[in-house]
């Protein structure tokens, strides 16, 4: 099995759910970090969702977290990890257009 650390960077996320990371097929991923930065001059509310493709379910990791202008929220990290299977994904939505930048750090096992 190969273990590969990856970063997925997505900028200017807005009011439509945006996929920020998808686990490749035949791979298991441990998400070790999700950081969201507010690049707007107003507070934003951010939601992060995980999609389990095999179970056909989508759940919130965090819903409407408030992030102040110019700051960053670490929504996954430290002791919290998330395991995703092949074709599962994370998506992010913000309350304002083009207002959030996201970094997802992951360990892919294939």
Backbone torsions as a table, in degrees:
resi	resn	phi	psi	omega
1	UNK	NA	136.2	176.5
2	UNK	-96.0	136.3	175.7
3	UNK	-112.3	123.7	-176.8
4	UNK	-132.5	125.8	173.3
5	UNK	-81.9	137.3	-178.8
6	UNK	-135.4	150.0	167.9
7	UNK	-119.1	139.6	174.5
8	UNK	-121.7	119.3	-177.5
9	UNK	-110.9	129.9	178.7
10	UNK	-134.3	129.4	-178.7
11	UNK	-115.4	163.0	176.3
12	UNK	54.1	47.2	175.8
13	UNK	-73.2	141.5	-177.7
14	UNK	-127.5	-140.9	-169.0
15	UNK	-84.4	-2.0	176.3
16	UNK	-107.2	133.0	179.6
17	UNK	-52.9	127.4	-177.6
18	UNK	-119.2	126.4	177.3
19	UNK	-71.3	123.4	-178.1
20	UNK	-106.9	-15.3	176.1
21	UNK	-160.2	136.0	173.9
22	UNK	-128.3	130.6	177.0
23	UNK	-74.0	128.7	177.7
24	UNK	-61.7	154.5	175.9
25	UNK	-58.5	150.8	179.2
26	UNK	58.1	31.0	-178.6
27	UNK	-136.4	146.6	169.9
28	UNK	-113.7	137.8	-177.4
29	UNK	-122.2	137.1	167.7
30	UNK	-105.4	113.0	177.0
31	UNK	-79.5	118.8	-176.2
32	UNK	-105.1	-8.0	177.2
33	UNK	-165.9	139.0	170.0
34	UNK	-136.6	113.8	178.8
35	UNK	-117.1	135.6	-179.4
36	UNK	-123.9	124.3	178.8
37	UNK	-105.9	138.5	175.4
38	UNK	-87.8	114.4	179.8
39	UNK	-103.8	15.0	-179.8
40	UNK	-104.7	168.4	178.8
41	UNK	-93.8	4.9	177.6
42	UNK	-122.8	161.6	172.1
43	UNK	-59.5	146.1	172.7
44	UNK	-126.3	153.4	172.3
45	UNK	-108.8	126.7	-174.9
46	UNK	-120.0	137.8	174.3
47	UNK	-121.8	139.5	176.2
48	UNK	-121.2	131.1	-179.2
49	UNK	-123.7	148.5	174.4
50	UNK	-113.4	137.5	178.8
51	UNK	-112.3	121.2	173.8
52	UNK	-97.0	100.6	-174.4
53	UNK	-64.9	-38.3	-176.8
54	UNK	-70.3	-31.5	179.3
55	UNK	-94.6	-5.0	-179.5
56	UNK	56.3	46.2	179.6
57	UNK	-131.6	146.2	174.3
58	UNK	-127.3	131.8	-179.0
59	UNK	-132.8	155.1	175.3
60	UNK	-78.9	135.5	166.5
61	UNK	-87.9	-40.8	173.3
62	UNK	-148.4	143.3	-178.4
63	UNK	-125.5	123.0	175.1
64	UNK	57.1	41.7	174.4
65	UNK	-68.2	131.2	-179.2
66	UNK	-84.9	127.9	176.1
67	UNK	-123.8	124.2	-177.8
68	UNK	-77.8	160.5	-178.3
69	UNK	-56.5	135.0	176.0
70	UNK	75.5	5.2	-178.6
71	UNK	-112.0	174.9	-177.2
72	UNK	-131.8	143.9	174.2
73	UNK	-116.6	130.1	174.5
74	UNK	-92.7	103.1	-173.2
75	UNK	-90.5	-21.5	170.7
76	UNK	-137.6	133.3	179.3
77	UNK	159.3	-179.8	-177.9
78	UNK	64.2	-123.9	-179.1
79	UNK	-81.3	-15.1	-178.1
80	UNK	-89.9	125.8	174.8
81	UNK	-128.4	158.0	177.4
82	UNK	-129.7	132.9	178.4
83	UNK	-102.3	129.2	177.5
84	UNK	-121.3	143.8	176.7
85	UNK	-100.5	174.5	-178.4
86	UNK	-49.1	131.4	178.7
87	UNK	72.6	1.0	171.2
88	UNK	-72.8	157.0	-179.8
89	UNK	-148.5	165.2	173.1
90	UNK	-112.3	140.0	175.3
91	UNK	-131.0	153.2	-177.8
92	UNK	-130.3	140.5	176.0
93	UNK	-131.9	140.4	176.4
94	UNK	-117.1	160.1	-179.3
95	UNK	-79.7	-13.8	179.4
96	UNK	-126.8	150.2	-179.9
97	UNK	-63.7	141.2	172.6
98	UNK	46.3	49.6	-170.5
99	UNK	-120.0	-7.1	-174.5
100	UNK	-132.9	136.9	171.2
101	UNK	-110.8	140.4	-173.8
102	UNK	-129.2	138.7	169.7
103	UNK	-121.5	125.2	174.0
104	UNK	-111.1	125.2	175.6
105	UNK	-108.8	133.6	-173.1
106	UNK	-146.0	155.6	171.8
107	UNK	-113.6	114.6	-179.5
108	UNK	-95.5	131.9	178.8
109	UNK	-116.5	117.2	-179.0
110	UNK	-130.7	NA	NA
